[in-house]
Amino acid sequence: METITIAKVLGIYFMVSGVFVITHKKTLTLLLKDLFSHRAISYFIGVVLVFGGSALVLRGNVGTDSLSVFVMIMSWAILIKGVLYIFAPEKLNSMVRHWSRSAFLFTGVIIALLGVYLVFFLS
């Protein structure tokens, strides 16, 4: 039950993020530029991601089913992303800076659809 709840919370986040990426490409580009130009903000975001990712990783509900594996992979990804925000924000910036508008659109659609599946079709 706990794994399903965490997956649905991730699904809501994916839906909101995906729709935002699809509908606000210019705003997202400006937000990312501002984020990486202010070291204190990227550090703070990194700390929040490390706390959240650590809490999810340490929750201790590791199963063999595909949903548990997916949640664990997302948990580690959140934790690693937080560490990168703290120690290597310039690497994250260089990864995102080279994305085209079509790459943002494609990523947004995939993330939003994954979120819809997790929220509405997962039982």
C-alpha positions as a Markdown table, in Angstrom:
| # | Residue | x | y | z |
|---|---|---|---|---|
| 1 | Met | 0.0 | 0.0 | 0.0 |
| 2 | Glu | 2.8 | 2.4 | 0.9 |
| 3 | Thr | 4.5 | 1.9 | -2.5 |
| 4 | Ile | 1.3 | 2.6 | -4.4 |
| 5 | Thr | 0.8 | 5.9 | -2.4 |
| 6 | Ile | 4.4 | 7.0 | -3.1 |
| 7 | Ala | 3.9 | 6.1 | -6.8 |
| 8 | Lys | 0.7 | 8.1 | -7.0 |
| 9 | Val | 2.4 | 11.1 | -5.3 |
| 10 | Leu | 5.2 | 10.9 | -7.9 |
| 11 | Gly | 2.5 | 10.6 | -10.6 |
| 12 | Ile | 0.9 | 13.9 | -9.5 |
| 13 | Tyr | 4.3 | 15.5 | -9.6 |
| 14 | Phe | 5.0 | 14.1 | -13.0 |
| 15 | Met | 1.6 | 15.3 | -14.4 |
| 16 | Val | 2.1 | 18.8 | -13.1 |
| 17 | Ser | 5.8 | 19.0 | -14.3 |
| 18 | Gly | 5.0 | 17.5 | -17.7 |
| 19 | Val | 2.1 | 19.9 | -18.4 |
| 20 | Phe | 4.3 | 22.8 | -17.2 |
| 21 | Val | 7.1 | 21.8 | -19.6 |
| 22 | Ile | 4.6 | 21.5 | -22.4 |
| 23 | Thr | 2.8 | 24.8 | -21.9 |
| 24 | His | 5.6 | 27.0 | -20.5 |
| 25 | Lys | 8.7 | 26.2 | -22.5 |
| 26 | Lys | 10.0 | 29.8 | -22.5 |
| 27 | Thr | 9.3 | 30.3 | -18.8 |
| 28 | Leu | 11.1 | 27.0 | -18.0 |
| 29 | Thr | 14.2 | 28.1 | -19.9 |
| 30 | Leu | 14.2 | 31.4 | -18.0 |
| 31 | Leu | 13.6 | 29.6 | -14.7 |
| 32 | Leu | 16.5 | 27.2 | -15.3 |
| 33 | Lys | 18.8 | 30.1 | -16.3 |
| 34 | Asp | 17.9 | 32.0 | -13.1 |
| 35 | Leu | 18.2 | 28.8 | -11.0 |
| 36 | Phe | 21.7 | 28.1 | -12.1 |
| 37 | Ser | 22.9 | 31.7 | -11.9 |
| 38 | His | 22.0 | 31.8 | -8.1 |
| 39 | Arg | 24.2 | 29.3 | -6.3 |
| 40 | Ala | 22.3 | 29.6 | -3.0 |
| 41 | Ile | 19.0 | 28.6 | -4.6 |
| 42 | Ser | 20.5 | 25.6 | -6.4 |
| 43 | Tyr | 22.1 | 24.6 | -3.0 |
| 44 | Phe | 18.8 | 24.9 | -1.2 |
| 45 | Ile | 17.0 | 22.9 | -3.9 |
| 46 | Gly | 19.8 | 20.3 | -3.6 |
| 47 | Val | 19.3 | 20.0 | 0.2 |
| 48 | Val | 15.6 | 19.6 | -0.2 |
| 49 | Leu | 16.1 | 16.9 | -2.8 |
| 50 | Val | 18.6 | 15.1 | -0.7 |
| 51 | Phe | 16.3 | 15.0 | 2.3 |
| 52 | Gly | 13.3 | 13.9 | 0.2 |
| 53 | Gly | 15.4 | 11.3 | -1.8 |
| 54 | Ser | 17.0 | 10.0 | 1.4 |
| 55 | Ala | 13.6 | 9.6 | 3.1 |
| 56 | Leu | 12.3 | 7.6 | 0.1 |
| 57 | Val | 15.4 | 5.5 | -0.2 |
| 58 | Leu | 15.5 | 4.7 | 3.6 |
| 59 | Arg | 11.8 | 3.9 | 3.8 |
| 60 | Gly | 12.8 | 0.3 | 3.6 |
| 61 | Asn | 10.0 | -1.1 | 1.5 |
| 62 | Val | 12.0 | -2.8 | -1.2 |
| 63 | Gly | 10.0 | -5.4 | -3.1 |
| 64 | Thr | 10.5 | -7.5 | -6.2 |
| 65 | Asp | 7.5 | -6.2 | -8.1 |
| 66 | Ser | 8.0 | -3.7 | -10.9 |
| 67 | Leu | 6.3 | -0.9 | -9.0 |
| 68 | Ser | 8.6 | -1.2 | -6.0 |
| 69 | Val | 11.6 | -1.2 | -8.3 |
| 70 | Phe | 10.3 | 1.9 | -10.2 |
| 71 | Val | 9.8 | 3.8 | -6.9 |
| 72 | Met | 13.2 | 2.8 | -5.7 |
| 73 | Ile | 14.8 | 3.9 | -9.0 |
| 74 | Met | 13.0 | 7.3 | -8.7 |
| 75 | Ser | 14.0 | 7.6 | -5.1 |
| 76 | Trp | 17.7 | 7.1 | -5.9 |
| 77 | Ala | 17.3 | 9.5 | -8.9 |
| 78 | Ile | 15.9 | 12.2 | -6.6 |
| 79 | Leu | 18.8 | 11.7 | -4.1 |
| 80 | Ile | 21.4 | 11.7 | -6.8 |
| 81 | Lys | 19.9 | 14.8 | -8.4 |
| 82 | Gly | 20.0 | 16.6 | -5.1 |
| 83 | Val | 23.7 | 15.7 | -4.6 |
| 84 | Leu | 24.4 | 17.0 | -8.1 |
| 85 | Tyr | 22.6 | 20.3 | -7.3 |
| 86 | Ile | 24.9 | 20.7 | -4.3 |
| 87 | Phe | 28.2 | 19.6 | -5.7 |
| 88 | Ala | 28.0 | 20.0 | -9.5 |
| 89 | Pro | 25.2 | 22.4 | -10.5 |
| 90 | Glu | 27.3 | 23.4 | -13.6 |
| 91 | Lys | 27.1 | 19.9 | -14.9 |
| 92 | Leu | 23.3 | 19.9 | -14.6 |
| 93 | Asn | 23.2 | 23.3 | -16.3 |
| 94 | Ser | 25.3 | 22.1 | -19.2 |
| 95 | Met | 23.1 | 19.0 | -19.6 |
| 96 | Val | 19.8 | 21.0 | -19.8 |
| 97 | Arg | 21.2 | 24.0 | -21.7 |
| 98 | His | 21.6 | 22.0 | -24.9 |
| 99 | Trp | 18.1 | 20.7 | -25.1 |
| 100 | Ser | 16.0 | 21.9 | -28.0 |
| 101 | Arg | 12.4 | 23.0 | -27.7 |
| 102 | Ser | 11.3 | 19.7 | -29.3 |
| 103 | Ala | 13.2 | 17.7 | -26.7 |
| 104 | Phe | 11.5 | 19.7 | -24.0 |
| 105 | Leu | 8.1 | 19.0 | -25.6 |
| 106 | Phe | 8.8 | 15.3 | -26.0 |
| 107 | Thr | 10.0 | 15.0 | -22.4 |
| 108 | Gly | 7.0 | 16.9 | -21.1 |
| 109 | Val | 4.6 | 14.6 | -22.9 |
| 110 | Ile | 6.3 | 11.4 | -21.7 |
| 111 | Ile | 6.4 | 12.6 | -18.1 |
| 112 | Ala | 2.8 | 13.8 | -18.1 |
| 113 | Leu | 1.6 | 10.5 | -19.6 |
| 114 | Leu | 3.6 | 8.5 | -17.0 |
| 115 | Gly | 2.0 | 10.7 | -14.3 |
| 116 | Val | -1.5 | 10.0 | -15.7 |
| 117 | Tyr | -0.8 | 6.3 | -15.7 |
| 118 | Leu | 0.5 | 6.3 | -12.1 |
| 119 | Val | -2.4 | 8.4 | -10.8 |
| 120 | Phe | -5.4 | 7.0 | -12.7 |
| 121 | Phe | -4.5 | 3.5 | -13.8 |
| 122 | Leu | -2.4 | 2.1 | -11.0 |
| 123 | Ser | -4.3 | 0.0 | -8.5 |
